[in-house]
């Protein structure tokens, strides 16, 4: 027996075939940059169908499919809100997949990517031996997967973990409405906007000014920081404070054993984890703070993929 796991992002998705032990038998990545709306779903269905047929009649025959989506999965309606995929403001993904797999007697399970991130770490990663853990993902967006007392939290409308809306300010700006305070300032999109704004100032002569905005990466920012570039120092120090206060809020609210940092920026910014922890110590509930471990994801970019796999395996 085996299962299909899919980690869906806004521009690509990874499909893997897992065994019950967590072993990956097959793994592929697909680009969906040029697709939107039903096209994305149809392409996913095509790859699922091909994989099911490939393993049919074998000992590793597919029994279940798990999918993590970059947004909100509404379990009551089977629809997905994924604003970074055009046409997925309320997309009926569950209906599509049920129709595809009904003759194969294959069940599908869907959850938000942040839920899959924490499930993946619980199954095979940094939260493996814990019952209380949070996965804080920072990339183009910011979200938190929350595991409390051995259970993943979902909430009234499946929106638990929208950490991009955490705030450490009382000064409201209209730009916060769409993505929230934290995500507007401390996600890669927010950080990139700051870099562009700084490099446009007349007094700034640093190396970031010479890199086209569309080619800038977090590694460019870190290198500039290490070379004492004033813009890079200011932007990263601001981000450390924002990530640290966000961590403090999560620790005070949920009292986790482990706070796991993942997503596209952690990676590279894990080198600042001690500084983020020092910032969190200023603000967090002190007893909770003493008891929590800060660490990076053990699964890296595959945390959501493993979580989608675990989601599919839970029925067994």
SEMI-254206 format. One record per residue (C-alpha): residue number from 0; residue in one letter; x, y, z. Coordinates in steps of 0.05 Angstrom, whole numbers, padded with zeros to 5 digits. Layout:
BEGIN
+-----+------+--------+--------+--------+
: seq : type :      u :      v :      w :
+-----+------+--------+--------+--------+
: NUM :    a :      X :      Y :      Z :
...
+-----+------+--------+--------+--------+
END
This chain:
BEGIN
+-----+------+--------+--------+--------+
: seq : type :      u :      v :      w :
+-----+------+--------+--------+--------+
:   0 :    x :  00000 :  00000 :  00000 :
:   1 :    x :  00022 :  00071 : -00014 :
:   2 :    x : -00006 :  00141 : -00017 :
:   3 :    x :  00003 :  00203 : -00061 :
:   4 :    x :  00023 :  00268 : -00027 :
:   5 :    x :  00020 :  00336 : -00062 :
:   6 :    x :  00051 :  00400 : -00036 :
:   7 :    x :  00018 :  00456 : -00077 :
:   8 :    x :  00050 :  00525 : -00082 :
:   9 :    x :  00027 :  00585 : -00122 :
:  10 :    x :  00074 :  00570 : -00181 :
:  11 :    x :  00089 :  00496 : -00175 :
:  12 :    x :  00072 :  00432 : -00139 :
:  13 :    x :  00111 :  00371 : -00116 :
:  14 :    x :  00080 :  00301 : -00120 :
:  15 :    x :  00109 :  00242 : -00082 :
:  16 :    x :  00090 :  00170 : -00070 :
:  17 :    x :  00100 :  00150 :  00003 :
:  18 :    x :  00099 :  00084 :  00039 :
:  19 :    x :  00069 :  00078 :  00109 :
:  20 :    x :  00137 :  00084 :  00141 :
:  21 :    x :  00151 :  00152 :  00108 :
:  22 :    x :  00196 :  00125 :  00053 :
:  23 :    x :  00190 :  00163 : -00013 :
:  24 :    x :  00186 :  00117 : -00074 :
:  25 :    x :  00176 :  00171 : -00126 :
:  26 :    x :  00180 :  00247 : -00127 :
:  27 :    x :  00168 :  00298 : -00182 :
:  28 :    x :  00160 :  00374 : -00186 :
:  29 :    x :  00115 :  00408 : -00236 :
:  30 :    x :  00111 :  00481 : -00258 :
:  31 :    x :  00042 :  00514 : -00260 :
:  32 :    x :  00064 :  00586 : -00272 :
:  33 :    x :  00023 :  00593 : -00336 :
:  34 :    x : -00040 :  00559 : -00309 :
:  35 :    x : -00100 :  00587 : -00272 :
:  36 :    x : -00168 :  00566 : -00244 :
:  37 :    x : -00191 :  00498 : -00269 :
:  38 :    x : -00127 :  00489 : -00309 :
:  39 :    x : -00088 :  00480 : -00245 :
:  40 :    x : -00137 :  00428 : -00219 :
:  41 :    x : -00138 :  00391 : -00285 :
:  42 :    x : -00062 :  00387 : -00288 :
:  43 :    x : -00060 :  00361 : -00216 :
:  44 :    x : -00113 :  00310 : -00234 :
:  45 :    x : -00073 :  00288 : -00295 :
:  46 :    x : -00012 :  00274 : -00253 :
:  47 :    x : -00052 :  00238 : -00199 :
:  48 :    x : -00086 :  00195 : -00251 :
:  49 :    x : -00020 :  00177 : -00284 :
:  50 :    x :  00011 :  00158 : -00217 :
:  51 :    x : -00050 :  00116 : -00196 :
:  52 :    x : -00046 :  00078 : -00262 :
:  53 :    x :  00029 :  00067 : -00255 :
:  54 :    x :  00022 :  00033 : -00187 :
:  55 :    x : -00045 : -00003 : -00200 :
:  56 :    x : -00042 : -00078 : -00187 :
:  57 :    x :  00025 : -00072 : -00152 :
:  58 :    x :  00040 : -00082 : -00077 :
:  59 :    x :  00048 : -00006 : -00073 :
:  60 :    x : -00021 :  00007 : -00102 :
:  61 :    x : -00046 :  00077 : -00085 :
:  62 :    x : -00099 :  00079 : -00029 :
:  63 :    x : -00104 :  00152 : -00011 :
:  64 :    x : -00085 :  00223 : -00034 :
:  65 :    x : -00065 :  00281 :  00011 :
:  66 :    x : -00058 :  00353 : -00013 :
:  67 :    x : -00032 :  00415 :  00022 :
:  68 :    x : -00056 :  00481 : -00008 :
:  69 :    x : -00026 :  00551 : -00003 :
:  70 :    x : -00085 :  00584 :  00031 :
:  71 :    x : -00147 :  00560 :  00067 :
:  72 :    x : -00183 :  00494 :  00056 :
:  73 :    x : -00255 :  00499 :  00079 :
:  74 :    x : -00272 :  00429 :  00104 :
:  75 :    x : -00346 :  00444 :  00107 :
:  76 :    x : -00352 :  00461 :  00033 :
:  77 :    x : -00292 :  00427 :  00002 :
:  78 :    x : -00269 :  00492 : -00029 :
:  79 :    x : -00201 :  00526 : -00029 :
:  80 :    x : -00183 :  00599 : -00020 :
:  81 :    x : -00114 :  00608 : -00050 :
:  82 :    x : -00108 :  00681 : -00074 :
:  83 :    x : -00039 :  00671 : -00105 :
:  84 :    x : -00069 :  00621 : -00154 :
:  85 :    x : -00112 :  00660 : -00204 :
:  86 :    x : -00184 :  00636 : -00201 :
:  87 :    x : -00178 :  00599 : -00134 :
:  88 :    x : -00217 :  00648 : -00090 :
:  89 :    x : -00268 :  00592 : -00076 :
:  90 :    x : -00245 :  00533 : -00118 :
:  91 :    x : -00283 :  00466 : -00110 :
:  92 :    x : -00220 :  00422 : -00107 :
:  93 :    x : -00251 :  00367 : -00065 :
:  94 :    x : -00307 :  00357 : -00115 :
:  95 :    x : -00257 :  00353 : -00173 :
:  96 :    x : -00214 :  00300 : -00138 :
:  97 :    x : -00273 :  00259 : -00113 :
:  98 :    x : -00300 :  00256 : -00184 :
:  99 :    x : -00232 :  00235 : -00210 :
: 100 :    x : -00220 :  00179 : -00160 :
: 101 :    x : -00290 :  00153 : -00146 :
: 102 :    x : -00281 :  00091 : -00189 :
: 103 :    x : -00214 :  00074 : -00157 :
: 104 :    x : -00243 :  00077 : -00086 :
: 105 :    x : -00187 :  00125 : -00067 :
: 106 :    x : -00201 :  00177 : -00013 :
: 107 :    x : -00173 :  00248 : -00014 :
: 108 :    x : -00153 :  00291 :  00045 :
: 109 :    x : -00139 :  00366 :  00038 :
: 110 :    x : -00111 :  00417 :  00087 :
: 111 :    x : -00076 :  00484 :  00087 :
: 112 :    x : -00001 :  00483 :  00075 :
: 113 :    x :  00013 :  00509 :  00145 :
: 114 :    x : -00025 :  00450 :  00174 :
: 115 :    x :  00014 :  00403 :  00130 :
: 116 :    x :  00080 :  00435 :  00151 :
: 117 :    x :  00068 :  00419 :  00224 :
: 118 :    x :  00041 :  00350 :  00208 :
: 119 :    x :  00103 :  00335 :  00168 :
: 120 :    x :  00149 :  00357 :  00225 :
: 121 :    x :  00107 :  00316 :  00274 :
: 122 :    x :  00112 :  00254 :  00230 :
: 123 :    x :  00185 :  00256 :  00208 :
: 124 :    x :  00216 :  00321 :  00231 :
: 125 :    x :  00233 :  00367 :  00289 :
: 126 :    x :  00166 :  00356 :  00326 :
: 127 :    x :  00170 :  00280 :  00323 :
: 128 :    x :  00173 :  00269 :  00398 :
: 129 :    x :  00128 :  00327 :  00420 :
: 130 :    x :  00054 :  00339 :  00431 :
: 131 :    x :  00058 :  00415 :  00430 :
: 132 :    x :  00094 :  00449 :  00372 :
: 133 :    x :  00087 :  00507 :  00324 :
: 134 :    x :  00115 :  00512 :  00254 :
: 135 :    x :  00125 :  00585 :  00235 :
: 136 :    x :  00133 :  00590 :  00160 :
: 137 :    x :  00162 :  00653 :  00129 :
: 138 :    x :  00167 :  00661 :  00054 :
: 139 :    x :  00124 :  00704 :  00007 :
: 140 :    x :  00071 :  00695 :  00061 :
: 141 :    x :  00072 :  00679 :  00135 :
: 142 :    x :  00033 :  00624 :  00169 :
: 143 :    x :  00035 :  00580 :  00230 :
: 144 :    x :  00017 :  00506 :  00237 :
: 145 :    x : -00005 :  00492 :  00308 :
: 146 :    x : -00002 :  00426 :  00345 :
: 147 :    x : -00030 :  00428 :  00416 :
: 148 :    x : -00038 :  00367 :  00462 :
: 149 :    x : -00025 :  00322 :  00403 :
: 150 :    x : -00079 :  00352 :  00360 :
: 151 :    x : -00074 :  00399 :  00300 :
: 152 :    x : -00116 :  00461 :  00309 :
: 153 :    x : -00162 :  00483 :  00252 :
: 154 :    x : -00212 :  00532 :  00282 :
: 155 :    x : -00284 :  00552 :  00266 :
: 156 :    x : -00270 :  00566 :  00192 :
: 157 :    x : -00205 :  00527 :  00185 :
: 158 :    x : -00164 :  00591 :  00189 :
: 159 :    x : -00121 :  00577 :  00251 :
: 160 :    x : -00050 :  00599 :  00239 :
: 161 :    x : -00060 :  00662 :  00198 :
: 162 :    x :  00003 :  00690 :  00231 :
: 163 :    x :  00013 :  00743 :  00177 :
: 164 :    x : -00041 :  00783 :  00214 :
: 165 :    x : -00003 :  00783 :  00281 :
: 166 :    x :  00014 :  00855 :  00300 :
: 167 :    x :  00062 :  00891 :  00346 :
: 168 :    x :  00037 :  00960 :  00327 :
: 169 :    x : -00023 :  01004 :  00340 :
: 170 :    x : -00009 :  01046 :  00279 :
: 171 :    x : -00055 :  01020 :  00224 :
: 172 :    x : -00041 :  01026 :  00149 :
: 173 :    x : -00087 :  01007 :  00093 :
: 174 :    x : -00033 :  00962 :  00064 :
: 175 :    x : -00042 :  00915 :  00124 :
: 176 :    x : -00114 :  00898 :  00104 :
: 177 :    x : -00097 :  00848 :  00050 :
: 178 :    x : -00040 :  00809 :  00082 :
: 179 :    x : -00036 :  00832 :  00154 :
: 180 :    x :  00016 :  00873 :  00192 :
: 181 :    x :  00070 :  00819 :  00200 :
: 182 :    x :  00066 :  00793 :  00130 :
: 183 :    x :  00067 :  00863 :  00100 :
: 184 :    x :  00132 :  00878 :  00135 :
: 185 :    x :  00169 :  00813 :  00150 :
: 186 :    x :  00152 :  00765 :  00092 :
: 187 :    x :  00198 :  00764 :  00031 :
: 188 :    x :  00149 :  00807 : -00007 :
: 189 :    x :  00149 :  00858 :  00049 :
: 190 :    x :  00225 :  00856 :  00057 :
: 191 :    x :  00235 :  00862 : -00019 :
: 192 :    x :  00191 :  00924 : -00019 :
: 193 :    x :  00234 :  00955 :  00036 :
: 194 :    x :  00298 :  00940 : -00004 :
: 195 :    x :  00269 :  00973 : -00066 :
: 196 :    x :  00247 :  01034 : -00025 :
: 197 :    x :  00316 :  01041 :  00007 :
: 198 :    x :  00355 :  01033 : -00058 :
: 199 :    x :  00315 :  01089 : -00089 :
: 200 :    x :  00339 :  01140 : -00038 :
: 201 :    x :  00392 :  01189 : -00062 :
: 202 :    x :  00439 :  01178 : -00004 :
: 203 :    x :  00442 :  01102 : -00011 :
: 204 :    x :  00504 :  01078 : -00050 :
: 205 :    x :  00507 :  01005 : -00027 :
: 206 :    x :  00512 :  00942 : -00069 :
: 207 :    x :  00438 :  00926 : -00066 :
: 208 :    x :  00427 :  00986 : -00112 :
: 209 :    x :  00463 :  00950 : -00168 :
: 210 :    x :  00419 :  00887 : -00167 :
: 211 :    x :  00355 :  00889 : -00208 :
: 212 :    x :  00294 :  00881 : -00162 :
: 213 :    x :  00269 :  00819 : -00199 :
: 214 :    x :  00336 :  00785 : -00186 :
: 215 :    x :  00344 :  00802 : -00112 :
: 216 :    x :  00346 :  00744 : -00064 :
: 217 :    x :  00349 :  00736 :  00011 :
: 218 :    x :  00421 :  00713 :  00003 :
: 219 :    x :  00438 :  00780 : -00030 :
: 220 :    x :  00409 :  00815 :  00030 :
: 221 :    x :  00448 :  00772 :  00080 :
: 222 :    x :  00514 :  00782 :  00043 :
: 223 :    x :  00502 :  00857 :  00044 :
: 224 :    x :  00486 :  00853 :  00118 :
: 225 :    x :  00551 :  00817 :  00132 :
: 226 :    x :  00588 :  00872 :  00094 :
: 227 :    x :  00555 :  00925 :  00139 :
: 228 :    x :  00511 :  00953 :  00084 :
: 229 :    x :  00467 :  01004 :  00121 :
: 230 :    x :  00403 :  00986 :  00085 :
: 231 :    x :  00413 :  00912 :  00095 :
: 232 :    x :  00430 :  00921 :  00169 :
: 233 :    x :  00368 :  00963 :  00181 :
: 234 :    x :  00321 :  00915 :  00143 :
: 235 :    x :  00347 :  00851 :  00175 :
: 236 :    x :  00348 :  00881 :  00245 :
: 237 :    x :  00276 :  00904 :  00236 :
: 238 :    x :  00257 :  00834 :  00211 :
: 239 :    x :  00291 :  00801 :  00271 :
: 240 :    x :  00249 :  00845 :  00318 :
: 241 :    x :  00185 :  00828 :  00280 :
: 242 :    x :  00199 :  00753 :  00278 :
: 243 :    x :  00219 :  00755 :  00351 :
: 244 :    x :  00156 :  00790 :  00375 :
: 245 :    x :  00114 :  00743 :  00332 :
: 246 :    x :  00149 :  00683 :  00364 :
: 247 :    x :  00136 :  00713 :  00433 :
: 248 :    x :  00062 :  00721 :  00419 :
: 249 :    x :  00056 :  00649 :  00395 :
: 250 :    x :  00095 :  00623 :  00455 :
: 251 :    x :  00053 :  00663 :  00504 :
: 252 :    x : -00012 :  00640 :  00472 :
: 253 :    x :  00002 :  00566 :  00459 :
: 254 :    x :  00058 :  00545 :  00507 :
: 255 :    x :  00094 :  00499 :  00456 :
: 256 :    x :  00152 :  00453 :  00470 :
: 257 :    x :  00183 :  00469 :  00402 :
: 258 :    x :  00179 :  00529 :  00357 :
: 259 :    x :  00202 :  00509 :  00287 :
: 260 :    x :  00223 :  00560 :  00236 :
: 261 :    x :  00213 :  00541 :  00162 :
: 262 :    x :  00193 :  00568 :  00095 :
: 263 :    x :  00236 :  00599 :  00040 :
: 264 :    x :  00270 :  00649 :  00087 :
: 265 :    x :  00289 :  00597 :  00140 :
: 266 :    x :  00337 :  00568 :  00108 :
: 267 :    x :  00382 :  00627 :  00099 :
: 268 :    x :  00360 :  00668 :  00159 :
: 269 :    x :  00368 :  00611 :  00210 :
: 270 :    x :  00435 :  00643 :  00225 :
: 271 :    x :  00396 :  00697 :  00261 :
: 272 :    x :  00356 :  00648 :  00304 :
: 273 :    x :  00394 :  00665 :  00368 :
: 274 :    x :  00378 :  00739 :  00357 :
: 275 :    x :  00305 :  00723 :  00343 :
: 276 :    x :  00302 :  00683 :  00408 :
: 277 :    x :  00335 :  00740 :  00447 :
: 278 :    x :  00281 :  00787 :  00420 :
: 279 :    x :  00226 :  00737 :  00438 :
: 280 :    x :  00253 :  00733 :  00509 :
: 281 :    x :  00238 :  00807 :  00519 :
: 282 :    x :  00163 :  00797 :  00505 :
: 283 :    x :  00142 :  00725 :  00518 :
: 284 :    x :  00109 :  00696 :  00580 :
: 285 :    x :  00173 :  00680 :  00618 :
: 286 :    x :  00157 :  00610 :  00643 :
: 287 :    x :  00133 :  00589 :  00573 :
: 288 :    x :  00195 :  00620 :  00543 :
: 289 :    x :  00242 :  00580 :  00586 :
: 290 :    x :  00209 :  00515 :  00565 :
: 291 :    x :  00209 :  00524 :  00490 :
: 292 :    x :  00262 :  00502 :  00441 :
: 293 :    x :  00277 :  00544 :  00379 :
: 294 :    x :  00299 :  00505 :  00317 :
: 295 :    x :  00298 :  00502 :  00242 :
: 296 :    x :  00256 :  00453 :  00202 :
: 297 :    x :  00288 :  00385 :  00194 :
: 298 :    x :  00249 :  00373 :  00130 :
: 299 :    x :  00263 :  00439 :  00096 :
: 300 :    x :  00222 :  00452 :  00034 :
: 301 :    x :  00192 :  00382 :  00040 :
: 302 :    x :  00156 :  00395 :  00107 :
: 303 :    x :  00089 :  00407 :  00072 :
: 304 :    x :  00099 :  00347 :  00027 :
: 305 :    x :  00110 :  00300 :  00086 :
: 306 :    x :  00051 :  00332 :  00120 :
: 307 :    x :  00006 :  00318 :  00060 :
: 308 :    x :  00031 :  00247 :  00062 :
: 309 :    x :  00015 :  00240 :  00136 :
: 310 :    x : -00054 :  00271 :  00123 :
: 311 :    x : -00068 :  00216 :  00072 :
: 312 :    x : -00042 :  00161 :  00118 :
: 313 :    x : -00083 :  00182 :  00179 :
: 314 :    x : -00144 :  00143 :  00154 :
: 315 :    x : -00104 :  00079 :  00160 :
+-----+------+--------+--------+--------+
END
